[in-house]
Amino acid sequence: MLKTAAQEQLLPGDTLQAKWEFAQAAGYAAIELRGKGDLHFASRLDELKQARKDGVVMPTVCVEMLHFLGAFDTDLRRDAVAQMKSQLTVIAEIGGVGAQTPASYGMFSRRLPPFEPPRSEAEDREVLLTGLTELGEHARKEGVTLFLEPLNRYEDHMVNRLEQAADLIRATGLDSVRIGIDSYHMNIEETDPAAAILAHADVIGHAQVSDSNRFQPGAGHLDWSAWLGALHTIGYDGHLALECRLTGDPLEAVRSVPAFLKRSGA
């Protein structure tokens, strides 16, 4: 049976310990952390170590920054890589498995004017391979994994589908870089989300869940039985991390997810 995790901002409570109490009662097996920029995640190390000592399970961190490894500006790219290295180190220090990041977010979309980005596809690829290789080598040294998340075409112009992420990851030659899949983005970009999971099983390392409308699973029209069935087929044994907006009563929405996913085949 697949395990569910909830991102920390979705859980009530002023401390990770309080959030963990709610999460366990609701049927979650872990909390996914959020990694803000400006080395904020590293500043939480004492808090995170104490939470781990108190039994809070925190396998992954998802970045929450203003720029990423695919930024057009060289200095912003350098900063994004430094931030991600720090987050990989911190998640390793608390016994986690890895950190998830997109190539970019809100930087450019070919679907909106001016349509053509200021960098060629070949230049995009070179920038991404350089950043992924540097981060992958750091992740390997720390004993954790970097998860590259494809985003939909309106949020990123470089890595939208699993096949694009898989191509970059295979080009790095590093086992410490894997795809972090997200059901919401896949619903937009993949012709057949379940088939995409099966096709790239060897490089899938993490999974985030939200429904077709970005609300909690069960609030949209995504074919959960097919999506979860594909993860079962490939033997995925990581967590399903809830990353979504909430509709209806927020606490009831969060509580509903583990049971809904279980009914749907998780």
C-alpha positions in Angstrom: 0.0 0.0 0.0 1.3 3.5 -0.9 2.0 5.9 1.9 0.7 9.4 2.0 2.4 12.6 3.3 1.0 16.1 3.7 3.0 19.3 3.1 3.5 21.1 6.4 1.6 24.3 5.4 -1.6 22.2 4.9 -1.6 20.9 8.5 -2.9 22.8 11.6 -0.6 23.5 14.5 2.1 25.8 15.5 4.9 23.2 15.6 5.9 20.2 13.5 5.0 18.0 16.5 1.5 19.3 16.6 1.1 19.0 12.8 2.4 15.4 13.1 -0.2 14.6 15.7 -3.0 15.8 13.3 -1.4 14.1 10.3 -1.1 10.7 12.0 -4.7 10.9 13.2 -5.8 11.6 9.6 -3.9 8.6 8.2 -0.7 10.2 6.9 2.6 8.5 7.2 4.9 11.6 6.9 5.2 15.3 6.5 6.7 16.9 3.4 8.6 20.1 4.4 8.8 23.3 2.4 12.2 24.9 1.7 12.2 28.6 1.4 15.0 30.6 -0.1 17.6 32.8 1.6 18.9 29.7 3.5 15.7 29.7 5.6 15.5 26.0 5.6 19.0 25.7 7.0 18.0 28.1 9.8 15.4 25.6 10.8 17.9 22.8 11.5 17.6 22.8 15.3 13.7 22.7 15.0 13.9 19.9 12.4 16.3 17.8 14.5 14.1 18.2 17.6 11.1 17.2 15.5 12.9 14.1 14.2 13.9 13.2 17.8 10.2 13.5 18.8 9.3 11.0 16.0 8.1 13.3 13.2 8.7 11.6 9.9 10.0 14.1 7.3 11.4 12.3 4.2 11.3 15.1 1.7 11.4 18.9 1.2 9.8 20.8 -1.7 11.4 24.1 -2.6 9.5 27.4 -2.2 11.8 30.0 -3.8 11.6 32.9 -6.2 14.2 31.5 -8.8 15.5 28.1 -9.7 18.4 26.3 -11.4 17.1 27.3 -14.9 17.0 31.0 -14.4 18.1 33.3 -17.2 20.4 35.4 -15.0 23.7 33.7 -14.1 23.7 35.1 -10.5 20.2 33.9 -9.9 21.2 30.4 -11.1 24.2 30.3 -8.8 22.0 31.3 -5.9 19.4 28.7 -6.7 22.0 26.0 -6.9 23.5 27.2 -3.6 20.1 27.1 -2.0 19.3 23.6 -3.3 22.7 22.3 -2.1 21.8 23.7 1.4 18.4 22.0 1.3 19.9 18.7 0.2 22.4 18.9 3.1 19.7 19.7 5.7 17.3 17.0 4.5 20.3 14.5 4.8 21.1 15.7 8.3 17.5 14.8 9.5 17.5 11.4 7.8 15.4 12.4 4.8 15.6 11.0 1.3 15.6 14.1 -0.9 14.6 17.6 -2.2 12.2 18.4 -5.1 12.6 21.4 -7.4 11.3 22.4 -10.8 13.7 23.7 -13.5 11.9 27.1 -13.2 8.6 28.5 -12.1 6.8 31.5 -13.6 10.0 32.5 -15.5 8.6 32.2 -19.0 5.9 30.4 -21.0 5.8 29.8 -24.7 2.0 29.9 -24.5 2.0 33.7 -23.6 3.5 36.7 -25.4 6.3 37.2 -26.4 6.2 33.4 -27.0 9.9 33.1 -27.8 12.3 32.9 -24.8 15.6 34.9 -24.8 17.5 31.6 -24.7 17.6 28.8 -27.3 16.5 25.2 -26.5 20.1 24.1 -26.8 21.2 26.8 -24.3 18.3 25.8 -22.0 19.5 22.2 -22.1 23.1 23.2 -21.3 22.1 25.3 -18.3 19.8 22.6 -16.9 22.4 19.8 -17.4 25.1 21.9 -15.7 22.8 22.7 -12.7 21.4 19.2 -12.4 24.9 17.6 -12.6 26.3 19.9 -9.9 23.3 19.3 -7.6 23.2 15.6 -8.4 26.8 15.2 -7.4 26.2 17.1 -4.2 23.1 14.9 -3.5 25.2 11.8 -4.0 27.8 13.0 -1.6 25.1 13.7 1.0 23.4 10.3 0.4 20.1 11.8 -0.8 18.3 12.5 -4.1 17.4 15.5 -6.1 13.9 15.2 -7.6 13.3 17.2 -10.8 9.6 18.2 -11.2 8.1 18.8 -14.6 5.6 21.7 -14.5 2.9 22.5 -17.0 3.5 24.7 -20.0 2.0 27.8 -18.4 4.5 27.7 -15.5 7.7 26.6 -17.2 8.9 26.5 -20.8 11.6 23.9 -20.4 10.6 20.8 -18.6 6.8 19.9 -18.9 6.6 16.2 -19.5 8.2 13.1 -17.9 10.1 12.3 -21.1 11.9 15.7 -21.0 12.9 15.2 -17.4 14.0 11.7 -18.0 16.1 12.7 -21.0 18.0 15.3 -18.9 18.4 12.9 -15.9 19.8 10.1 -18.1 22.2 12.6 -19.7 23.6 13.4 -16.3 24.4 9.7 -15.7 23.7 10.2 -12.0 21.5 7.9 -9.9 21.1 10.7 -7.4 18.8 12.7 -9.8 15.3 11.4 -10.3 11.9 12.7 -11.5 9.5 14.0 -8.9 6.1 13.5 -10.6 3.1 15.6 -9.9 -0.4 14.4 -10.8 -1.7 17.9 -11.5 0.9 18.8 -14.0 0.8 15.4 -15.6 -3.0 15.7 -16.1 -2.3 18.8 -18.2 0.8 17.7 -20.1 0.7 13.9 -20.5 -1.4 12.3 -23.2 -1.7 9.2 -21.0 -0.4 9.9 -17.4 -0.4 6.2 -16.4 1.6 5.2 -19.6 4.1 8.0 -18.9 4.7 6.6 -15.4 5.3 3.1 -16.9 7.6 4.4 -19.6 9.9 6.2 -17.2 9.7 3.9 -14.2 13.5 3.7 -13.9 13.9 7.4 -13.1 10.8 8.1 -11.0 11.8 8.8 -7.4 9.0 10.9 -5.8 5.3 11.7 -6.3 3.2 14.6 -5.3 -0.6 14.6 -5.5 -3.4 17.0 -6.2 -6.4 16.7 -8.5 -7.1 18.0 -12.0 -8.2 21.4 -10.6 -5.2 21.7 -8.1 -7.5 20.9 -5.2 -7.2 17.9 -3.0 -7.5 14.4 -4.5 -11.2 13.6 -5.0 -12.2 17.2 -5.8 -11.5 17.0 -9.6 -11.7 14.5 -12.4 -8.3 12.8 -12.5 -8.4 9.1 -13.1 -6.8 8.1 -9.8 -7.2 4.3 -10.2 -5.2 4.4 -13.4 -2.5 6.8 -12.0 -2.1 4.9 -8.7 -2.3 1.6 -10.5 0.7 2.6 -12.6 2.7 3.4 -9.5 1.8 0.0 -8.1 2.9 -1.6 -11.3 6.4 0.0 -11.2 6.8 -0.9 -7.6 7.0 2.7 -6.4 7.5 2.6 -2.6 7.9 6.3 -1.7 5.3 8.6 -0.4 2.4 10.4 -2.1 2.9 13.9 -0.9 -0.1 16.2 -0.8 0.6 19.5 -2.5 -2.6 21.3 -3.4 -5.0 24.0 -2.6 -8.1 23.1 -0.5 -11.7 23.4 -1.3 -14.5 23.1 1.4 -13.6 23.0 5.0 -9.7 23.0 5.0 -9.3 20.5 7.9 -11.9 18.1 6.5 -10.3 18.4 3.0 -6.9 17.4 4.4 -8.4 14.6 6.5 -10.2 13.2 3.4 -7.2 12.5 1.3 -5.6 9.3 2.8 -9.0 7.5 2.8 -9.8 8.7 -0.7 -6.5 7.5 -2.1 -6.9 4.2 -0.3 -10.3 3.7 -1.9 -8.9 4.7 -5.3 -6.1 2.1 -5.1 -3.2 3.5 -3.1 
